[in-house]
Amino acid sequence: MPRSHPLPKIWLMTDARFGDDQLRAIQRLPSRSGVVFRHYHLATQQRRAMFAKVLRICRRRGHLLLLAGDERTALRWHADGFHQRSRGQTALLHSAPVHNAREIASVKRGNPEVLFLSPLFDTSSHPGARPLGPLQFQRLAKLGKSADIIALGGMSRQSAQMLSPRIIHGWAAIDAFRKKSA
């Protein structure tokens, strides 16, 4: 898929935990970052209205915006791509969430350009979930080598700097961008 700029290295995953600071957090991102719009908790009309607000900010700041959901909805909503485990060729940027070798093998058949591999470290998004840790993360990242790997799960600017750019393309977070953590 042709893009107007390279794939971002920094990604924000939208989340209800941002509360009223969600839009400001997106504005605070470095220009040409990426945003994965989730907000599954909202009814369709509310979700679309919030997406429209996020889209305006993303266009102004040069951010890439992916809709967590199907390609058809992403096209209708004018997203740059979609974030979902699916199969088949697409005209949009396709990313997929993966957590283990089985999921990587499954989604690779759909040729996603980007894999969000998680959780690398302990994360408040999934309390009690066992993190992959650096060695297991690297092993899994190598399995997904046909796609760009985005590290997710307990990530921050500091932890991202510890990872080899030969293994990951970038990193994504929620808490690292929340006002109290920013």
N, C-alpha and C positions, 0 to 999 in steps of 0.2 A: 504494500500500500504506500503510495507516495505521500510524504508528509512535508509540511513547510519547514520543519526543523527536526533535528535529531531527537531520538527517544530520550526523554528526560532521565536524569540520574536520581532525582528526588521526587518522591510521590507522597501525597497525603491521601489517606483513606478516610472518607467522611464517616461520621459516627454521631449518634445522638448524644454522646458524652460531651461534645463540644458545646451543646446548648446554643445560646444566642451568639457565641463567639465563632461559630462555624465559618461564616462568610469572611470575618476579619482574619481568621487563620489562613484562609485561601489567599486573601490579599497580601498577607505577610510572607507567603512563599517567595523564594527567588523567582524571577521571571523565567518562563519556559520550563516550569516544573510540571509535574503530572498530578492529576486528581482522579481518584476512583470514587465515583458517586454511588454510595450504597443506600442508606436511609430506607431500609426495608420496612421499618416500623411504621412508615407513613402510608396512608391510603393513597391510591393511585393519583387522584387530583392534587393532593397536597405534595406528593413526591414529585410530580411533574412541575408544580409551581416552584418548589425549592430547587429543582434541577435547573429551571430557567434562570433563577438568580445566580446560581453557581456558574452556569454557562456564560452569562454576561461578564462576570469577573474573569473567568478563564480566557475569554476572547480578548479582553482588555490587557491582561497580563501575559498573554502568549502561552498560557498553560495548555497542555493536552488534557482532554476530559474524556474519561471512559465511564460508561454506564454499566453498573453491575446488573446484568440482565441479558436478554436476548438481543441478537443483531437487529431484528426488525424494529424493536422499540428504540434501540440506539439510533438507527437511521431516521426514524420519525422525529425523535427528540433532538436531532442534529449533533449527536455526540461524535467525537473523533474515533471512537471505538467502543468495544464492549468487553466486559470482564465476566466470563462464564466458561464452565467446562462444556464444550460443544464440539461438534465435528463438522468438517466441510470447509470449503474455500469461502472467503469473505472479501468484500471490498473495503471493510473497515479494519482498523487495528484490532487484533484479537489478543486478549490476555486471559490467563486462567490461573486460579488459585490451586496450588498443589502442596501436599504435606508429606508424601511418602513415595516410594518407588512405584507402587501400583498406580497411583494417580498420575504420576509423570508418564508412565507407559501408556495409560489410557488417553490422556489429553494430547500427546504427541501426534496421534493419528489425525487430529483436527488441525495440526500445524499452527498452533498459536505462535505469535511472534514474541510474546512475553510470558514468562512464568513468574508468579509471585509465590516464592517458596517460604513456608513458615511452619511453626514458629522457630526462629533461630535461637532466641533467648526467651526467658520468662516474660510473659506479657499479661497485662491486666485485662486484655480483651478475652482471654481464655484462661481464667485462673484455674490452677490445678493441672493444666495441660503440660505434658512433658515436652520441654524444648528439645530441638534437634541437637543443639550444641555445634560448635564449629566443625568438628571432624565429620559428623553425620551430614551436616549441611553441605559441606564441600563434596562429599560423595554423591549426594542427591543432585547437587547443581551440575555435576559432570554428566549425569544421566540426561539432563535436560539441555545439553549443550547446543542443540539446534535452535534454541530460543534464547533471548536475552533473559537473564535471571535477575529478579528484584528480590532482595532480602527483606523479610518482614517478620515481625515478632520481637518486641522489646528493642527495636532499633532507635538509634539517635545519630546525630552527626558524628559523635565520637566513636561509637561502635562501628559505624560504616567505614571509618578510616582504618580500622583494624583488618578489614577484609580485602582480599586480593582483587584488584580490578580484572585479573585474568579469569576469575571465577564469577564475579557478579558484575552486572551493568550498573546497578544502583540500589537504592534502598527506599523503603516505604514505612510510614508510621502513622499512628494516631496521637498517642500521648506526647511524643516529641514536639508536636505542633500546638498542643493545647497551651493556653495562655500561661498557666502556672508552670509549665515545663519549657516554654519557649525561651 
